[in-house]
């Protein structure tokens, strides 16, 4: 089978705005009071949103090592009315149980309910490829997998709805999805033969420069989100680092990392198990520039930053939290500084929430943008 070829339809599910909102409030630990400042946006959105059909699909792509694999994702399609365009979302994947095909009512779905086809892939290591470790920070592969899913979606939409997908996309991603969507924007721009044009990039709370984030966490020795062990385990697998985890992990994590770091446990649950003090489960003696194994690891971590060999043509919208304890704000400033130096079209917003609550103004701000955004061409499903 060819890379990017549609394989099969996995499931069909009806998704409504109210049902999805209640699900997110229940599962993302977001207080209803957090929504009060955005009541006007929510009311306006409620008057315009449409019920969506979520189609789980599988398709052919490659692993970070370049091996053929079957991957999965979800395509959201408005049930009726005009289709205003395409939104491509890089997934906010934290574990295998909250990937796109396992959680079809994730926060990233809401903006597309304003009349857009929305494409959300699973990372390699989730969905139909869940036998592998989750491919965290494998940005080249994340971009390739996402581009392949767009191609598979084009085939699916022609077959299912006799609909031709527009060539222009709006890209959207938060947290891990922000760096993923940044990689996808670069992928489309340096591969004009794909004929995908990006008009806007919305990225929030992203680890755009993982080496900057890692050193900031090393300095703070604190994190409300115990995802670092999973990322180190994943990089060791995909980048063949040959790390000795006896030198890196401590306590309960050292005894159980082969099971716990596969991505099967939700990260909030991992945080409860391990705590917020990084030095309780990470041996920071390993994290020394005098350690050859650490220097070798950091060389690889540095390659996980999105290359700076391009100047984005799309309009860029960034958001980050001043008090982010998941992804330190140093990552944002590094990206923003780079964009200003190359004269990219960029605007940003800093908020006073922590990482998870900051997703609320990010998602609703994107919805406000879409409600005011005029598209040049709208199409009906046939």
N, C-alpha and C positions, 0 to 999 in steps of 0.2 A: 504494500500500500504506500501511496505517496504521502510525504509530510504535508500536514494541513488538510488532509482529506477527511471528510465527515465519515464516522463509523456507524453509530446507531443512536436512536432516541432511547434514553434511559427512563425518563418519567415525565409526566405533565402534572403541574400543580397550579391551582388558582390562588393568587395572592392579592389581598385587598390592603389598602392603606391603613385602616384602623387595626386590622388584625396584625399587620407587620409592626405598627407602632407599639401596640401592647406587648408583643413578643420582645421587641428590643428593650423596652423599659424593664421587662422582667428578667432578661438575660444579661444585659450590659451594665447593670448596677447604676443606672442613671436615674436620679430623682426626678419626679414630675415637676418639682419646683424649678429645676434647671430649665424647663421649657417655657416658663412664664415670660421671660424677656423676649421670646420669639413667638408669642401668641399670634401676633398679626400675620407673620409669615405662615404659620401653621394653618390659620383659618383660611387665608388666601389659597394655600396649597390644597386644603381639603375640598375647596370648591372646584378645583381644576384637575385633581388627580383621577386616574383611571385604574380600574382593576387590570391586573397583568396576568398573563399566562407564563409560568416559569417552565421552560423546557430543559431538562437535564440531557446533555448530549455527550458522546465520546468521540474522539478524533485522534488522528495520528500526529505525533510530534517526536521530540528527542529528549533524552536526559541531559544533565549538565556534562556528561562524558561523551555526548553525541550518539548514544545508542537509541535505536527506534523504540518507541513506547506508546501505549495507548493512554491518553489523558482524558480528563473530563472537565465539565464546567456547566454553567447555567446561562441560557439566553432568555431574557425577559422581553415579552412582546405585549404592547397594549392590545386589549381585547377588541377595541373598536376605535374609530375616529382616525384623524390624520397622524401620521408618524413624522415627528419633527426632525429626527436625526438619530445619530448613534452615539452612545456613551460607552466607552471602554473603561472598565474598572480593574485595577490591579488589586487582588484580594487582600483583605485584612485578615490573613490566615494566621492563627495563633497555634492551633493544634489540629489534629486530624478530624476531630468531632465538630469543628465549627467552620469547615471549609464551605465553599459555595454549594456543592451538591448535598451537604449534610445540613446546612442552615440556609434555606431559600428566602428567609426574611431578615437578612442582615441589614445593618444601617445603610450600606451603599446602594440598596435597592430603591430607596425613597425618591431620589431625584428623577430616576427614569420613569416614575409613575406620572410625570407631567407630559408624557407622550413620546418617549424615546425608546428605541430598541437598546437594551443594555446587555453587555457581554461581560461575564465574570468567570474566569477560568479557575480551576483548582491548581495550586502549585503541584509540581512533581512531588510525590510522597503523600498526596491526599486523593480522595475520591477513588477512582479505579486503579490508581497507582500507589495505594496506601501501603503496600508491602515494603516500600522504600522509605528511608528517612526523609523528612520534609526538606526541600531544597531552599533553605533560608539564604538570603543574600546572594544567590546565584543569579545575578542580575542579567547577564547575557542570556541565560537560559530562560529566565522569567519573561524577558522580552520576546524571545523566539516562540515560547509556548503560547503567549498571548496573541502574537501575530498569526500563529497557526490556527488558533481558535477562531479568530476573526474570519480567516479564509474558510474554515469549516462552517461557520455561521452563515456565510454567504451562500454556500451550497444548501444548507438546511433551510434557509428562508425561501430560496427559489423552489425547493421541493415541497415544503410544508405550506407556504403562503403565496407562491408565485410572485415573490417580492424581491426586487433588486436592492441590495443594501447600498446606501449612499457611500461615496468614497471619502467623505469628511467625517472625522471623529472628534469628540471632546473626550479628553482623558482625565480620570479622576481616581485618586488614591489617598488613603490616610494610613499613617504609621508605617508598617512594613510595606503596605500598598503604595505609599508615596514614593519610596525609592524605586519600587517596581514600575510605577507609571512613568517615572523619570527615565528609566532605562528603555521603556517602550517608545517614548517620544523620540529619543535618540535613534532607536532602531528604524522607525519609520522615516526619519529625516535622512539617514545615511543610506537607505535602501529605496530610492525613488521608484525603482521598478515595481514595488508593491502597490503603487498608486493609492496610498492612503495618506490623506492630508489632515493634519492636526490643526484645529483652529484655536483651542484653548487647553491649557494644562492646569488642573487644580491638584495641588499637592500639599498635604498637611502632616505635621508631626513626623517627618521622615528621617531615617538614618541614611542620609545621602553619602556621608563619609564615615563608614563604620570604624575606621581607625581613630577618628576624632571622638566618636561616641565611646569606644572601648577605653580610651585613655581618660575621658571624663568620668566614666564609671569607676575606673581604677582609683582615681583621685578621691571621689566621693565615698567609695566603699558602701554605697547604699543604692537600692533599687526596689521600687514597689512592684516590679514585674520580673519574675524569675525566668526570663527566657534565655539568658546568656548560656546556661549549660546546654540547651537544645541547639543553639547556634554553633557552639564549639564542636559538639558531637557531629552535627550535620557537615560542617566544613571539614572535619577530620575524615569523614566518609567520602565526600565528593572531591575534595582537593588532595586527598592522600597525604595528609600531614604527618601520619604516624605518631600522633601525640600519645604520651604516656599519661593517662588521666589520673594515675596515682600521684603525679606531681601537681595536678591542677585542682582536682575536686577533694573535698573534705567531708567528714562526718557521714550522715545518712546518704548524701548524694554519691559519695565514693562507693558505698556498698550497693547502690541501686541504679547507677547511671545507665547501665545497658538496657534497663527496662523503662526508666523514667524519661530518658532523653529522646525517645523515639517519636515524641509528639502525640502520644495517645492520651496524655493527661492535660486537661485545660490549664493554661498558664496561671490563672488566679488560684487554682487548686495547688499547683506547684509552689506558688508563692507562700501559701499558708503552710505547706509542708516544710519549706526551706527557710522562710523568714525574709526580712528585708535587708538584713546586714549581710552584704556580700562576703565579708571575711569569715562568716560562719560556715559557708559551703564552698568558697573559692580560696585556694592557697595563693596569696598574692606574692609569695616568694618566687613563684614561677614567672610572674609578670615583671621581669627585670630585663633591661637592655643588655645586661651582662650574660643573660642566659641564651645560648645559641638556638635552643628550641623555640623560645619566645620570639627571637628576632626572625626566625624562619616563618613562624605563624603570622607575625605582623606584616611581613612582606606579602603574604597571601591576602591578609585582611585589607591591606592598602589597595590591592587590585580589585576589591569589591566596590570601590567607589566608582560612580558612573564616569567614564572617560570625559575629559574636557576638550575633545577634538571636534566640537560642533558648537554652533551658535543657534539656539532655538529660534525658529521663525514664528512660533505660536505665541499668543499672549499667555503669560504665566501668572497664576494666582497662588500665593503661598500663605500658609497659616502655621503658627507654632505657639506653644504655651510657654510663658515666661517661667512657669514653675513646673516644667515637665520633668518628672523623675523617672520616666521610661526612656525617653530619647532626649538627652541634654540639649539645650538650646544652641550649644556650640555647633551642632550639625547644621542648623538653620542658617546661622551667620556665615558659615563657610560657603554654603550654596549661594546665599544672597550676594555675598561679596564677589563671588565668581561671575554671577549674572550681571552685576553692575559693571564689572570690568570689561565685559564683552558687549556692553550696551544692549542687552536683551530687554524686551518689553516685559517688565515684571512689577507687580504690586504685592504688598504683603500686609498681614494683620497679625499682631501679637495679642494674645488673650491671657487673662489671669487665672484660668482654670488649670487643673492638672491634665495629664494626657488623655484619659478617657472622657471626662466632661468637655474637653476642648473639641471633641469630635462633633458635639451638638452645634456650636456656631459654624463649624466647617461645613457640615452637611446642609444645614438650613441656609447658610449663606450661598451655597451652590444652588439650592432650590430657588432662592430669590433671584439669582443670576438667570436661571433658566426661564423663570416666569417673565423676565424682562427682555430675554434674548429673542431677537427676530431671526428666523431662519429664512434663507432665500428660496428654499424649495421644500415643500411638504408632499408626502405621498400617502395614499390610502392602501391598506391591505386589500388584496383582491380576493 
